[in-house]
Every structure is written in C-alpha cells, then in structure tokens.
C-alpha cells in the first residue's frame, strides 16, 4: 500500500520550538526528510516574521 494523489496540497508539516525561528527550522528539517516524486514546497513560510523578530531583538 501507499499514498496516491492527483496533485494539489497533499501534506502539511508543522514544527514546534521555543522561538518562531526554531519552529520554522524544525518544520523545514522535517520537509527535508519527506521524499516523493514531484515534491515541491514553499521556502518563504514565516520568513518575514522571523526576519522581523531577529531585527527587533538587536
């Protein structure tokens, strides 16, 4: 058995962490562990918020 899809969004991945940046990093690490033909994913999720948080901390 296996999973079959006809396209569209087929999976959601979440990450948890003490900070938004840590949660984002963990989510993208999990995305890196997932493999299937035609895999695509966004790389900008939470990027603006993480960048803003890091600038605020300076």
Secondary structure, 3 states (H helix, E strand, C coil): CCCCCCCCCCCCCCCCCCCHHHHHHHHHHHHHHCCCCCCCCCCCCCHHHHHHHHHHHC
